[in-house]
Amino acid sequence: MYDSFDTPRPRTVAPGEYPVWDEALTLVNHDLSALLPDRGPLHLVALPAWPEESADDEHVYVALPDGRWHGNDLPPDAGAGPGTALAAVAEAAQDTVLECLWQVWPVCSEHRLGMHPGQEDGQAVWRCAGGNDEREPGHVQAPVGKLEESYRSRRERRKQRKENMQNKQSKQNKRG
């Protein structure tokens, strides 16, 4: 987290400076706004290189709108490919949200557990560890950037079940 005593002041990263991370952050922000609409958008901040590093090296972090961040910087090699960048940015975003806001995000709609970013077939995904026994195994909830779709379909199914139950009760009340 930003420490004003001995850490240089971070600067906001301009759009286009790190295009792969910009694209990844756009998808992560989509997931953040779907589940925590009042919290985003996140943005990138950078700190200059440490004295023992090359002057060209920067440390880039995922930060809250107010500039706070937590966790490790984005690894320079994470910008090599879109899937790797997306997983790294999702993990950094999750660390920042958890540690700065004290809020678990994202949460699996089925198990009500925090999920973690991972990779599945070269694609960054949100993965749930599953329930407490073997009947509730871990699973992929959704690709990073598509959480809203998985939650929307679950909400729609829940709404449909509720309507079906109400219709069934209504029919029973008319008969009885």
Backbone as a ProteinNet text record, in pm:
[ID]
protein_1_A
[PRIMARY]
MYDSFDTPRPRTVAPGEYPVWDEALTLVNHDLSALLPDRGPLHLVALPAWPEESADDEHVYVALPDGRWHGNDLPPDAGAGPGTALAAVAEAAQDTVLECLWQVWPVCSEHRLGMHPGQEDGQAVWRCAGGNDEREPGHVQAPVGKLEESYRSRRERRKQRKENMQNKQSKQNKRG
[TERTIARY]
84.9	0	89.5	40.4	117.6	156.6	286	340.3	409.4	353.3	403.8	538.5	589.4	713.1	838.3	844.4	967.5	947.2	826.6	798.2	767.7	826.4	793.2	644.1	595.1	453.4	425.6	320	287.9	229.8	244.5	182.7	77.6	-26.6	-128.3	-71.8	-86.8	-38	-133.3	-78.1	-159.1	-212.2	-333.9	-386.6	-290.3	-266.9	-180.1	-35.2	6	144.1	170.4	76.1	84.9	-42	-48.5	-175.2	-230.6	-144.2	-194.9	-258.4	-195.1	-251.8	-376.8	-380.1	-501.5	-620.2	-597.7	-705.6	-750.1	-653.1	-685.6	-765.2	-723.5	-792.6	-935	-957.9	-1093.4	-1184.6	-1135.9	-1216	-1236.8	-1131.2	-1143	-1241.3	-1233.5	-1327	-1471.5	-1490.2	-1624.4	-1676.9	-1590.8	-1631.4	-1654.7	-1569.8	-1585.7	-1718	-1748.8	-1873	-1996.2	-1983.2	-2097.1	-2132	-2030.9	-2056.2	-2043.1	-1962.9	-1945.5	-1957.9	-2077.5	-2094.2	-2049.9	-2043.9	-2007.1	-1858.2	-1776.6	-1636.4	-1534.7	-1564.8	-1463.2	-1468.7	-1401.8	-1312.5	-1171.3	-1104.9	-965.2	-879.3	-759.1	-667	-524.7	-433.5	-293.3	-217.5	-129.1	-37.2	103.5	202.4	341.5	431.2	529.1	635.7	766.4	857.9	987	1066.1	1167.4	1254.2	1323	1353.1	1429.6	1573	1649.8	1786.8	1875.6	1858.5	1944.3	1898.2	1788.3	1734.4	1769.4	1747.9	1764.5	1663.3	1703.3	1615.1	1490.7	1497.2	1382.6	1275	1311.2	1214.7	1118.2	991.2	887.4	813.9	747.9	664.2	519.8	439.4	301.2	207.7	108.6	13.2	-129	-223	-364.8	-416.9	-475.9	-518.4	-667.4	-720	-857.7	-869.5	-991.2	-1007.5	-937.2	-925.4	-859.5	-707.2	-652.3	-507.6	-446.9	-523.5	-468	-452.2	-348.6	-327.7	-266.3	-263	-200.3	-144	-39.5	14.2	135.3	173.8	291.5	260.1	365.5	348.5	323.5	276.4	252.1	387.6	408.3	537.1	559.2	677.5	702.8	672.6	699.1	672.4	523.8	440.6	295.5	232.1	301.6	248.4	277.8	341.7	382.5	264.3	162.5	47.1	-81.3	-190.7	-317.5	-367	-355.9	-403.6	-324.1	-192.4	-105.5	-129.2	-140.3	-165	-298.9	-400.1	-533.4	-533.7	-468.4	-462.1	-385	-275.5	-194.5	-271.5	-339.8	-416.7	-535.1	-600.4	-712.5	-664.6	-550.5	-497.3	-459.6	-395.9	-357.9	-482.8	-584.9	-709.9	-774.7	-775.6	-835.1	-760.2	-627.2	-548.3	-582.5	-591.6	-621.6	-760.4	-859.7	-996.5	-1003	-943.9	-950.4	-880.8	-759.7	-681.5	-717.1	-755.5	-788.3	-933.7	-1023.5	-1165.9	-1215.5	-1132.3	-1168.9	-1295.4	-1295.5	-1412.4	-1366.7	-1426.2	-1395.1	-1462	-1383.9	-1434.7	-1345.8	-1402.4	-1543.9	-1581.3	-1710.2	-1763.2	-1841	-1818.1	-1889.6	-2038.4	-2121.9	-2266.4	-2322.8	-2252.4	-2301.6	-2256.6	-2128.9	-2073.3	-2054.2	-2071.7	-2052.9	-1911	-1814.4	-1673	-1601.9	-1494.3	-1413.9	-1349.2	-1343.8	-1280.4	-1141.8	-1064.4	-929.7	-908.2	-826.4	-797.6	-707.3	-725.6	-642.6	-643.9	-588	-588.2	-645.9	-727.4	-789.1	-782.9	-712.4	-696.6	-645.5	-549.1	-488.5	-573.5	-685	-775.3	-779.1	-777.9	-788.3	-932.3	-947.9	-1081.1	-1087.2	-1209.9	-1233.9	-1268.3	-1190.9	-1205.4	-1250.1	-1348.2	-1397.3	-1338.5	-1298.3	-1241	-1347.8	-1474.3	-1582.4	-1625.7	-1718.7	-1775.6	-1689.9	-1750.6	-1677	-1665.3	-1730.7	-1715.6	-1702.7	-1677.6	-1651	-1771.6	-1890.9	-2009.4	-2017.1	-1934.6	-1931.9	-1790.3	-1747.9	-1609.1	-1583.6	-1455.8	-1416.6	-1459.8	-1471.4	-1517.7	-1476.5	-1483.8	-1463.3	-1598.1	-1604.7	-1729.9	-1750.4	-1644.1	-1655.8	-1517.6	-1502	-1378.9	-1372	-1251.4	-1235.9	-1294.3	-1375.1	-1443.2	-1585.8	-1626.8	-1760.5	-1838.6	-1802.4	-1874.7	-2021.1	-2049.1	-2187.7	-2278.5	-2229.5	-2311.4	-2343.8	-2245.7	-2271.1	-2365.1	-2354.5	-2443.6	-2582.9	-2591.8	-2721.6	-2799.7	-2735.4	-2807.6	-2850.8	-2768.4	-2805.6	-2924.5	-2921.6	-3033.3	-3161.3	-3149.3	-3267	-3325.6	-3238.3	-3288.2	-3355.7	-3295.9	-3354	-3490.4	-3498.8	-3624.9	-3730.3	-3690.2	-3782.8	-3832.8	-3741.8	-3783.3	-3883	-3857.1	-3946.5	-4084.9	-4087.3	-4215.5	-4288.5	-4215.6	-4277.1	-4337.9	-4265.8	-4317.7	-4443	-4442.6	-4559.6	-4678.6	-4654.5	-4762.4	-4818.4	-4730.4	-4772.6	-4857.5	-4812.6	-4889.2	-5023	-5023.5	-5146.7	-5247.8	-5201.3	-5288.8	-5342.1	-5256.7	-5300.3	-5404.6	-5385.6	-5482.3	-5617.1	-5617.9	-5742.8	-5818.8	-5744.2	-5806.5	-5860.7	-5787.6	-5818.6	-5902.4
-116.2	0	122.5	231.2	354.4	401.3	424.7	470.3	603.2	709.9	843.8	874.8	787.5	817.5	795.8	685	659.5	612.3	609	565.6	687.8	694.8	808	810.7	925.5	942.1	871.2	788.7	720.2	818.3	783.1	862.3	775.1	838.3	765.8	733.1	608.8	564.1	616.3	677.9	732.1	617.5	632.8	530.9	510.7	384.9	352.7	327.5	361.1	333.9	184.3	112.2	-32.8	-91.3	-97.9	-134.3	-271.7	-370.7	-503.6	-499.1	-427.7	-416	-328.4	-227.3	-144.7	-230.4	-315	-402.5	-498.7	-553.6	-646.6	-574.8	-455	-381.1	-344.3	-320.9	-293.9	-413.4	-533.8	-654.4	-674.5	-652.4	-667.7	-564	-442	-338.3	-374.3	-444	-490	-584.9	-677.2	-770	-695.7	-599.2	-522.8	-447	-381.9	-304	-392.9	-517.5	-609.2	-651.5	-669.9	-721.6	-616.6	-515.2	-406.4	-273.9	-239.6	-124.7	9.3	22.8	151.2	162.2	67.4	62.8	104.9	101.3	120.2	255.4	273.8	177.7	184.3	72.8	65.3	128.1	168.5	223	182.4	206.4	171.4	290.6	264.2	365.5	307.8	397.1	352.1	425	352.2	407.9	394.3	486.9	476.4	355.7	320.8	208.8	235	127.2	138.5	173.7	230.7	275	166.8	41.7	-65.7	-118.6	-67.5	-112.9	-14.1	-58.8	29	143	261.4	378.4	362.7	275.7	255.5	165.4	92.4	0.5	78	47.6	105.1	-7.9	23.6	-72.7	-26.6	-111.2	-75.6	-157.5	-87.6	-147.7	-118.9	-201	-176	-103.9	13.5	98.4	128.1	160.8	206.8	347.6	395.6	531	638.3	614.7	713.7	699.5	605.5	589.8	486.1	428.9	326.2	195.1	121.8	-11.5	-97.8	-228.7	-322.9	-436.9	-497.9	-617.1	-587.7	-688.1	-678.6	-601.8	-550.8	-485.9	-591	-545.4	-636.4	-682.5	-811.9	-859.8	-815.7	-764.9	-717.2	-821.1	-949.7	-1052.4	-1084.8	-1032.6	-1056.9	-981.8	-883.1	-809.4	-874.3	-991.9	-1058	-1107.6	-1158.3	-1210.3	-1172.3	-1166.6	-1122.9	-1209.4	-1342.3	-1430.1	-1413.4	-1405.9	-1387.4	-1250.8	-1148.4	-1012.4	-1005.9	-1067.6	-1063.3	-1132	-1247	-1316.9	-1233.8	-1170.9	-1089.3	-965.6	-899.1	-779.5	-817.9	-929.8	-975.3	-1005	-1069.7	-1100.2	-972.4	-879.1	-752.4	-673.1	-674.3	-604.7	-668.3	-799.4	-870	-837.3	-835	-799.4	-658.9	-564.8	-426.7	-414.4	-475.2	-468.6	-533.1	-649.2	-720.8	-644.1	-600.4	-539.5	-392.9	-320	-178.2	-157.2	-238.5	-223.1	-326.1	-424.1	-534.4	-602.3	-630.1	-690.1	-803.8	-919.4	-1032.8	-1009.4	-1024	-1005.7	-1082.6	-1149.9	-1183.8	-1304.4	-1320.1	-1429.5	-1523	-1651.6	-1752.7	-1748.2	-1739.5	-1732.2	-1864.1	-1973.1	-2103.7	-2138.5	-2115.6	-2158	-2044	-1921.6	-1803.6	-1797	-1838.7	-1832.4	-1738.3	-1679.4	-1596.2	-1680.8	-1625.5	-1695.2	-1636.2	-1706.4	-1660.4	-1670.6	-1581.4	-1591.6	-1711.3	-1767.5	-1878.9	-1882.6	-1988.1	-2003.3	-2139.5	-2140.9	-2264.2	-2258.8	-2352.6	-2356.8	-2223.8	-2162.2	-2037.5	-1913.7	-1929	-1816.6	-1787.5	-1658.4	-1619.3	-1639	-1703.6	-1736.4	-1706	-1694.9	-1688.1	-1828.5	-1882.2	-2020.3	-2024.2	-2109.9	-2133.6	-2266.5	-2270.8	-2393.6	-2498	-2458.7	-2553.1	-2555.6	-2644.7	-2654.2	-2736.1	-2778.2	-2847.9	-2997.9	-3054.1	-3197.8	-3228	-3355.1	-3394.6	-3379.5	-3362	-3342.9	-3201.3	-3111	-2972.8	-2937.6	-2992	-2971.5	-2827.5	-2795	-2666	-2655.4	-2534	-2513.5	-2375.5	-2357.6	-2226.2	-2156.6	-2037.1	-1960.6	-1892.5	-1824.8	-1751.4	-1704.2	-1675	-1607.6	-1468.3	-1421.3	-1285.9	-1190.2	-1097.4	-1003	-1042.5	-1164.6	-1214.1	-1260.7	-1210.4	-1250.5	-1211.1	-1093.7	-1045.9	-1145.3	-1203.5	-1298.4	-1422.7	-1472.9	-1593.3	-1562.2	-1444.1	-1406.6	-1375.3	-1310.7	-1277.2	-1405.5	-1504.6	-1627.2	-1698.7	-1691.8	-1753.6	-1680	-1546.2	-1466.2	-1496.5	-1508.6	-1536.9	-1673.4	-1773.4	-1906.4	-1901.4	-1827.5	-1813.1	-1745.2	-1640.6	-1568.3	-1661.1	-1740.2	-1833.2	-1937.4	-1991.3	-2088.7	-2025.9	-1902.5	-1832.5	-1814.4	-1772.3	-1755.7	-1888.8	-1995.3	-2128	-2171	-2145.4	-2179.9	-2098.7	-1970	-1885.5	-1932.5	-1967.7	-2018.8	-2149.3	-2235.8	-2364	-2343.3	-2252.2	-2222.6	-2159	-2074.1	-2007.2	-2109.7	-2206.3	-2311.7	-2397.9	-2429.5	-2511.2	-2436.5	-2304.9	-2225.7	-2218	-2213.7	-2209.8	-2342.1	-2453.2	-2584.9	-2610.3	-2563.1	-2601.3	-2508.2
0	0	0	-50.1	-57	82.9	102.2	229.5	205.2	255.7	224.6	289.8	378	448.5	364.1	291.2	217.8	74.9	27.7	-108	-193.6	-312.9	-400.2	-430.9	-462	-496.3	-629	-633.8	-759.7	-861.1	-985.8	-1092.2	-1159.2	-1208.1	-1283.1	-1420.4	-1458.9	-1589.8	-1696.8	-1797.9	-1907.8	-1994.8	-2047	-2139	-2255.9	-2288.9	-2401.3	-2363.9	-2243.2	-2201.2	-2192.5	-2140.3	-2127.3	-2188.5	-2321.5	-2387.8	-2349.1	-2328.3	-2292.9	-2154.5	-2063	-1928.5	-1929.3	-2016.4	-2030	-2072.5	-2172.7	-2220.6	-2111.3	-2039.5	-1930.7	-1821.9	-1787.7	-1682.1	-1723.1	-1850.7	-1898.9	-1869	-1894	-1866.7	-1716.8	-1638.5	-1492.9	-1438.1	-1488.6	-1443.9	-1478.8	-1590.1	-1626.5	-1518.5	-1472.7	-1366	-1234.8	-1205.2	-1081.5	-1082.2	-1192.9	-1198.9	-1196.6	-1243.2	-1241.2	-1099.1	-1014.4	-880.7	-770.8	-794.2	-697.6	-771.9	-816.4	-905.6	-847.4	-717.1	-657.8	-626.2	-668.4	-627.2	-731.9	-857.3	-960.5	-1022.9	-1130.7	-1193.8	-1135.6	-1146.2	-1106.1	-1215.4	-1180.1	-1280.2	-1245.4	-1337.4	-1316.9	-1261.8	-1165.8	-1114.9	-1124.9	-1131.5	-1145.9	-1047.7	-1001.6	-918.6	-995	-975	-1044	-994.7	-1070	-1034	-901.2	-829.9	-706.6	-743.1	-651.1	-681.6	-742.2	-703.9	-756.3	-892.7	-944.5	-1073.1	-1183.6	-1305.8	-1421.5	-1412.3	-1449.8	-1441.8	-1529.5	-1629.3	-1718.7	-1657.8	-1553.7	-1491.4	-1403.5	-1419.2	-1334.8	-1266.6	-1158.8	-1090.4	-1107.3	-1173.4	-1206.1	-1118.1	-1061	-969.1	-1017.4	-972.9	-996	-872.3	-893.6	-781.8	-786.2	-669.1	-656	-714.5	-736.1	-789	-705.6	-574	-488.7	-486.4	-562.7	-573.6	-482.3	-390.2	-302.1	-377.5	-341	-396.2	-288.9	-315.8	-225.2	-308.8	-259.8	-323.5	-408.7	-482.6	-568	-695.3	-755.6	-884.5	-992.4	-1105.6	-1217.9	-1271.2	-1284.7	-1333.6	-1478.1	-1509.6	-1646.6	-1754.2	-1727.3	-1827.5	-1839.8	-1749.1	-1755.8	-1871.1	-1926	-2039.4	-2172.4	-2168.5	-2291.8	-2374.7	-2309.4	-2382.6	-2313.5	-2387.9	-2330.2	-2214.2	-2224.3	-2117.3	-1990.1	-2003.3	-1887.4	-1825.7	-1907.6	-1858.1	-1785.9	-1842	-1781.9	-1645	-1634.6	-1505.9	-1403.4	-1444.2	-1352.1	-1306.2	-1397.6	-1361.7	-1273.1	-1301.4	-1217.8	-1076.1	-1063.8	-930.5	-855.9	-925.5	-862.3	-820.2	-903.5	-870.5	-747.8	-745.3	-632.3	-503	-507.3	-388	-340.1	-432.9	-396.6	-335	-396.1	-343.7	-205.7	-191.3	-64.7	47.5	23.2	130.5	158.3	56.5	78.6	119.2	67.7	98.9	199.7	229.2	317.7	267	138.2	75.6	-15.2	3.7	-82.2	-215.9	-322.1	-458.2	-553	-649.3	-667.3	-581.7	-560.2	-479.8	-571.4	-555.4	-634.4	-599.4	-699.8	-677.1	-625.1	-647.2	-604	-462	-432.6	-303.7	-203.3	-249	-163.5	-105.6	-186.4	-150.5	-245.7	-197.5	-285.8	-394.2	-513	-624.7	-648.7	-729.1	-762.5	-912.4	-966.9	-1109.8	-1136.8	-1251	-1296	-1447	-1502.3	-1647.5	-1681.8	-1783.6	-1832.8	-1985	-2044	-2189.3	-2245.3	-2174.3	-2221	-2198.8	-2130.2	-2105.3	-1954.8	-1919.8	-1779.2	-1733.4	-1617.8	-1565.4	-1416	-1365.2	-1221.8	-1177.5	-1083	-1038.4	-892.6	-865.6	-729.9	-681.6	-554.8	-499.2	-468.8	-467.4	-442.7	-298.6	-271.4	-137.8	-43.5	66.7	171.6	152	53.8	32	-116.9	-146.6	-285.4	-378.1	-322.9	-405.9	-462	-409.1	-455.6	-500.5	-614.8	-657.1	-704.4	-712.7	-767.1	-912	-959.2	-1096.5	-1144.8	-1273.8	-1333.9	-1337.1	-1277.6	-1277.7	-1413.1	-1460.7	-1587	-1630.4	-1757.9	-1800.4	-1737.9	-1711.8	-1660.1	-1763.6	-1718.2	-1806.2	-1837.7	-1797.2	-1830.5	-1707.2	-1590.8	-1470	-1474.1	-1526.8	-1530.8	-1601.6	-1710.1	-1786	-1703.4	-1628.9	-1549.2	-1433	-1374.9	-1265.8	-1317.6	-1433.7	-1490.4	-1518.9	-1580.9	-1613.1	-1485.3	-1380.7	-1253.8	-1191.4	-1196	-1143.5	-1220.4	-1351.3	-1433	-1399	-1376.6	-1338.3	-1201.5	-1107.2	-973.7	-982.7	-1064.2	-1080.9	-1141.4	-1240.1	-1303.9	-1203.9	-1120.1	-1018.4	-921.1	-881.7	-788.7	-851.7	-979	-1048.7	-1060.3	-1089.4	-1099.9	-966.9	-857	-723.9	-692.4	-725.5	-700.8	-782.8	-908.6	-994.3	-939.2	-893.3	-838.2	-711.8	-624.3	-502.5	-536.5	-635.4	-677.6	-727.5	-805.9	-857.4	-743.1	-647.1	-531.5	-449.3	-433.6	-356.3	-425.7	-559.8	-633.5	-622.5	-616.2	-606.4	-464.9	-367.5	-229.4	-158.4
[MASK]
++++++++++++++++++++++++++++++++++++++++++++++++++++++++++++++++++++++++++++++++++++++++++++++++++++++++++++++++++++++++++++++++++++++++++++++++++++++++++++++++++++++++++++++++

